[in-house]
């Protein structure tokens, strides 16, 4: 990884960020009965505010892969590995004529399930759903009693819109019928958010230099070593 001055910065091999912006101190290992599969949109990979990497590092045995339109055979193997039944964490879309009606949630225990999470903006997650018919055929898990998000470092259009980590923590708890069991994940997320908020504050406080049109998002990514 090379900085603005052309100096190569050391990168943490675990969290894949610059060592000066490493988030490994927030990694809190948790074990879930349901397996977790994270499908990350390519545009989220370099976003310093993205929480999916921390989620992946925290949830034991989770799998994270990047793409928008996945190879059908590869995606099928990811979805059905170990004979588990995949369910998609996604709200109902009854008004979307372009998507088929998903099957009902199976009456299975959490240990028989694989929770599939699309790590993307709402618009990009819809595109991922359209481009991958296998995802359209999955039963959907909708969150209930959603608490307001603590994702203050990233814009949300409504209080109930959660980060990937917050959504996964609530969904895993919902599948296990133990809503508070993944509070450690949320504690780790709070620490991560505080660290990123400090970068935002540093970006706002420093004198404007270089390209005056550079966006806040680019500044924060630079300060976070991404």
Residue, then its C-alpha position, 0 to 999 in steps of 0.5 A: x500500500x502506498x500513501x500520497x507521498x509515494x511512501x509504502x505503508x506497512x499493512x496489517x495482514x489480519x485486518x488488511x488496513x495500514x498498521x497505523x489504522x489497524x482495527x484488530x484490537x476490536x476483534x472479539x471472537x464469537x461463535x454462532x450456531x448458524x454459519x455466516x456467509x458475507x457477500x461483499x460488493x467490490x465498492x465496499x472493499x476499500x471503504x474505511x467505514x465498512x464494518x464487514x471485515x471486523x464482522x468476519x474476523x469476529x464470527x468464528x468460521x464465517x466466510x467472506x467473498x467479494x463480487x457482484x455477479x457470482x459464478x453460479x457453481x461457486x455461489x451454489x457451493x458457498x450457499x450449501x456447504x456442509x449441507x446447511x440451508x441458506x437464508x438471506x438476510x433481506x427485507x421483503x420486497x412485495x412491490x418489486x415485480x422483477x423479483x420472485x416471491x421467496x420461499x418461506x423461512x424453514x422451520x429449522x434450528x439455527x445450527x442447520x442454517x447459513x445466514x447470507x449477508x449482502x454487504x453493500x448499499x441498498x441500491x447495490x444489494x438490490x443489483x446483487x440480488x437481480x444478478x444472482x438468481x440463486x439469491x432470489x430463490x433463498x428464504x428471507x430473514x427479516x429483522x424484527x424490533x430493530x433498534x436504532x443504529x450506532x453507525x454514526x460515521x456513515x449516512x443512513x436514510x432511516x434510524x432502523x438502517x443498520x451496518x452489516x455488523x449490527x444487522x448480522x448480530x441481530x439476525x444471529x440472535x434472532x435465529x438462536x432466539x437469544x437477542x442479547x447473546x451477540x452483545x459482544x459484537x456490538x461492543x466491538x462495533x462501538x469501539x470501531x465506530x469511535x476509532x473511525x469517528x476520530x479519523x473523521x474529526x481529524x479530517x475536519x480539523x486539519x487545514x485543507x491541503x492538496x486537491x480542494x475537491x477531494x471528498x470527505x470519504x477519500x480523506x477518511x479512507x486516507x487517514x484510515x490507511x485504506 
